[in-house]
């Protein structure tokens, strides 16, 4: 009997130990602690939410999964506790927060083959003595003299409750006093927005929104506090910039558009109306069938020394008729600062005696422009088609002493501009299309280097043995530089000298020596050497062609950080932009297979040799003297 009791106690202890270490013993992908903390006070309701249910983590639309919550402090699994804790998949609810609930909680998501975990922090604080709001506050600006709004930060909680089909109510407080809907200058515009009409400085203060609801039979509430900060913004008299009290001539039977452009100087929302009139009657039509109609107003803000709001409203004529001429069309602005206006007079156009001559000249010019446009638009396709149809017209490049069709230079690990996507593009995407599909032979650093070969020797020999150099760079490759091409050349000389010591032709570790910090110039020494060697051969010796491959869109400021030699090369021959190929829309549509299928088809289309990016690459690559089998007519590549 004693042995049986001892064995039972041991099994119970092991069971509890297994429960406590349920998420510790598993080999789960750990997404660490969420940056966003959840703040609450005793007596409120708090909701912790895991972000693991995301397409960036796994395909939750087709893979079954379940979520378990654990307490980091105790290691025990969180389960429903009436009036205390409620577990609803990715959400963990505390229906009556206490100070003891403060801590970290781990969500473990399990699929049939994988496991993921993430930690969420709950911070429980006591309210400040003598204050009705919450200890943590967010600031929201209010504009003096206009109608403005405050937004309650509890919108995500309301959406989650709506998903449970749980009704809720929200109430606003200023300080400790409740705000009634429609009382004074306050109005509830929607469930989470409080409108303040005619904001004044006395509207400064703390505003608390309290959400009340009943979940799992337990009535509870949660609150957030925002500080409304009133600023002295202002609006001046609107200025009508167009029309300009002028005469406009147009031919009979044609369509016509004329805009009214208004500038409202000042700061804050511009509450003005812009209307078109003729014969002192408003033009109310908004459809083309009305003959004369207006568009909806369009507005945008302008910052700077003269800040304000621009408002545009179009006046349109579907077809000009006799009764539309010899009238004044007026654009009038209605505002609290006045009613400025401007007009234009519409007259029939004068007879055009030069019309026949203009048509002939215009037709000839149009034909010339179209010919030039067609030539430049389809030049790459025409050249590639000609190469494919008549390979015998080109010399065979196998006897020119070159070993590679192209040398691929890209940011190495620890160098500016390096990223896993860049490395994947250089080591996988380029070989998959150019080598496997198009038959080219590439030299890629990090793949084709000989172990123990000196860096300078490797770069010089392999560039000399290549017919082209594909220079890959991103927006951040040269972001740390503030030097010109001369400084860039000096830096390269240093790299060349240091390379004589025999560094291996492998990925650079970025370490200068024991106890020393790495310098960016050392981190990308291979990249600098490749760049200088290639540009020297292209611009000075004119013995090599360099193809610039731009993987990310560069702003004017980032372009200015490129070495002068690269900027000159880019201006002279341009760059082939991968980011344009990834942005280009496709005519494929995905219904039934879902968004994932559409993205896969789009990715496959982007990696097809017949895509514009790869056509541009093939156009710059050396011509092969024998017919190559181009598979883009038969299949699309997949990642």
Secondary structure, 3 states (H helix, E strand, C coil): CHHHHHHHHHHHHHHHHHHHCCCCCCCCEEEEECCCCEEECCCCCEEEECCCCCCCCCCCCCCCEEEEEEECCCCCECCCECCCEEEECCEEEECCCCHHHCEEEEEEEEECCCEEEEEEEEEECCCCCCCCCCCCEEEEEEECCCCEEEECCCHHHHHHHHHCCCCEEEEEEECCEEECCCCCCEEECCCCEEEECCCCHHHCEEEEEEEEEEECCEEEEEEEEEEEEEECCCECCCEEEECCCEEEEECCCCCEEEEEEEEEEECCCCCCEEEEEECCEECCCCCHHHCEEECCCEEEEECCCCCEEEEEEEEEECCCCHHHCCEEEEEEEEECCECCEEEEEEEECCCCCCHHHHHHHHHHHHHHHHHHHHHHHHHHHHHHHHHHHCHHHCCCHHHCCCCECEEEECCCCCCCCCCHHHHHHHHHHHHHHHHHHCCCCEEECCCCCCCCCCHHHHHHHHHHCECEEEEEECCCCCCCCCCCHHHHHHHHHHHHHHHCCCCCCCCCCCCCCCCCCCCHHHHCHHHHHHHHHHHHHHHHHCCCEEEEEECCCCCHHHHHCCCHHHHHHHHHHCCEEHHHHHHCCCCCCCCCCHHHHHHHHHHHHHCCCCCHHHHHHHHHCCCCCCCCCCHHHCCCCCC
